[in-house]
Each structure stands twice: as structure tokens, then as C-alpha cells.
Amino acid sequence: MNDLKKSRRKIKFGITAAVVLLGTAIFLSLQIRDITVSGNKKYTSEQIVDILFKGSWDRNAVFCLYKDRFKKHEQIPFVEDYKIVFLSPVRVEVIVYEKSVVGYVSYMGSYMYFDKDGIVVESSSGKLEGVPWITGLQFGHIALHQPLPVEKGKIFNEILNLTQLLSTMAIPVDQIRYDSRGDATLVMGDIRVFLGSYDQMNGKISELKDQLPVLEGLSGTLYLDTYDEAETVTSYRFVKN
């Protein structure tokens, strides 16, 4: 009878060990093979994958699920957060939620990036491609996650609207300069575009879009401050350098 009990215990132990080994084998074999990334503009998909999936354990499906749900997410500059969605045990999609950035200012050797409300959302030693450098603003001490302290608060709405117009019309701009009166000048390589006040800005940017083929290869300043949508005949000054 004792031998029968011992035999049953051995069988149970063997079954349990086999189940554990099988579970371990499945656990180790569930490697993520296909990763897609969406919502990313400031980073390439390859860069996001390299940050989040550094080693083989990061690509293990079970460990990845645990890490995403219960561990603190990676801190990525210009990214508010991200989410990993399992499409299958070996396929995932990384959804990136980027910070809203409309421009940056230079401050004490760093570039301070701010959103449409003028909140400083990121500090970086490098320039972010596709984001205009805003100069001419008067401000005091700058702190991360705090409003950029400027005298003219409504300037942020103007910056947001202007950058959105430029983005919609696919006009690349290196810098937006503001003078003491709040008049704006665009810097586009060797071309300067003096826009003047914010009045009729939609028309000014639309006109700039039409003038770009003519300006290609030139160096100088285009004055669009005299734009008037009521005028049927348009003529602007372009002063070569």
C-alpha cells in the first residue's frame, strides 16, 4: 500500500514538474516579433523600439505585459506617455502620446520647449527638427512645467495659430522673430519674411505659399506687412541682400 502511495506521489510530482517545465518553455518562447509604432512624429519608429525594447527580456511577451502594466514607464523627452497594445502574443503596437510643442526659446545654454499655453514642457541641449525657434520674447526666470514668463500673454495664441498655418501649408521655418511691437519675421534659410502685425495672417501665409517658387535660390527680405485682402492687385517688396 505504501509503495502504491509512493508511486502515485512520484506520478503527481512528475506531472507537476512537466507542467512547470512546459509553462516555463512557453513563457520563454513567447518573444515579440512584430512591433509597430503610431503617434510618433518627433521620433522614428526605430528609435522608439530601441528605447522600449533594449534586450531580449523586453521582447518577452509576458515580461513586457507585466512591465507595461505595473512598472513605471520609460521617460522619453517630448513624450507624455505611451501604451503597449497586444495584437497577439507576438505582435504589439506602441501608441505614443507626444507632448504638444509649438516653439522653443534659448535660455542659459538650453532650449526650453513650450506648448500652446506657454507651459515649458521640455528642456533639451539639442534642437528639435520641425519646431521653430522663437526669439525676441522678453521673459524672466524659466522653470520646467511652469508658464513661460512673458509680458505679452496673448503672444502664445498668435504663435500657435501662426505655426499651425505654416504646418498646414507645409512651409518650413527655422525661426520666428518678434520685435518690441510684437511684429513677426520668419527666417527661412537665406530668406526673411516680414509679416508685421498679426492682422490678416491667414492671407499673408497663403500669399507666402504662392511666392515660395519665386523666392527659391534667392537671398533677401520679403515684406508682406502691406498685405491687404481687399486689394485686387498685389505687389510686395523683395529686397535682396
Residue pairs with C-beta under 8 A, 6 or more apart in sequence:
27 60
27 62
28 60
30 60
30 61
30 62
30 89
30 90
31 56
31 59
31 60
31 61
31 90
32 53
32 59
32 60
32 61
32 64
32 90
32 91
32 92
33 90
33 91
34 90
34 91
34 92
35 49
35 53
35 91
35 92
35 93
35 94
36 45
36 91
36 92
36 93
36 94
37 45
37 48
37 49
37 93
37 94
37 96
38 93
38 94
38 95
38 96
39 95
39 96
39 97
39 98
40 48
40 96
40 98
41 98
41 130
42 78
42 79
42 98
42 101
42 128
42 130
43 76
43 78
43 79
43 96
48 76
48 82
48 94
48 96
49 94
51 74
51 76
52 58
52 74
52 82
52 84
52 94
53 59
53 64
57 63
58 64
58 67
61 86
61 89
61 90
64 84
64 92
65 84
65 86
68 83
68 84
73 81
73 82
74 82
76 82
77 122
77 124
78 98
78 99
78 101
78 113
78 121
78 122
78 124
78 128
79 96
79 97
79 98
79 99
80 97
80 98
80 99
81 97
82 94
82 95
82 96
82 97
83 94
83 95
83 97
84 92
84 93
84 94
84 95
85 92
85 93
85 94
85 95
86 92
87 93
99 113
99 115
99 121
99 122
100 115
100 116
100 121
101 113
101 114
101 115
101 121
101 122
101 128
101 131
102 114
102 115
102 116
102 131
102 156
102 159
102 160
102 163
103 113
103 114
103 131
103 132
103 133
103 134
103 159
103 163
103 176
104 111
104 112
104 113
104 114
104 127
104 128
104 131
104 132
104 133
104 134
105 111
105 112
105 114
105 133
105 134
105 135
105 137
105 139
105 142
105 148
106 112
106 133
106 135
107 142
109 125
110 123
110 124
110 125
111 123
111 124
111 125
111 126
111 127
111 128
111 133
112 120
112 122
112 123
112 142
112 144
112 148
113 120
113 121
113 122
113 123
113 124
113 128
113 131
114 120
114 121
114 148
114 156
115 121
116 156
116 157
116 159
116 160
117 147
117 156
118 147
118 148
118 150
118 153
118 156
119 145
119 146
119 147
119 148
120 142
120 143
120 144
120 145
120 146
120 147
120 148
121 144
121 145
122 144
123 144
127 133
130 172
132 163
132 166
132 173
132 174
132 175
132 176
133 174
133 175
133 176
134 159
134 175
134 176
134 178
135 175
135 176
135 177
135 178
136 177
136 178
136 179
136 180
137 148
137 150
137 155
137 178
138 150
138 151
139 148
139 149
139 150
140 149
141 149
142 148
142 149
148 156
150 156
152 182
155 178
155 182
158 182
158 184
158 198
158 201
159 176
161 198
161 201
162 176
162 184
162 198
162 201
162 205
163 176
165 201
165 202
165 205
166 172
166 173
166 186
166 205
169 205
169 206
169 208
169 209
171 188
171 205
171 208
171 209
171 212
172 188
173 186
173 187
173 188
174 187
174 188
174 189
175 186
175 187
176 184
176 185
176 186
176 187
177 184
177 185
177 186
177 187
178 184
178 185
179 185
181 197
182 197
182 198
183 194
183 195
183 196
183 197
183 225
184 195
184 196
184 198
185 192
185 193
185 194
185 195
186 192
186 193
186 195
186 208
190 218
190 219
190 220
190 241
191 215
191 218
191 219
191 220
191 221
191 222
192 220
192 221
192 222
193 208
193 221
193 222
193 224
194 221
194 222
194 223
194 224
194 225
195 201
195 204
195 224
195 225
196 204
196 224
196 225
196 226
197 225
200 227
200 228
200 229
203 227
203 229
204 224
204 227
207 224
207 227
207 234
207 236
208 222
208 224
211 222
211 236
215 222
215 238
218 238
218 240
219 240
219 241
220 238
220 239
220 240
220 241
221 238
221 239
221 241
222 236
222 237
222 238
223 236
223 237
223 238
223 239
224 236
226 236
226 237
227 234
227 236
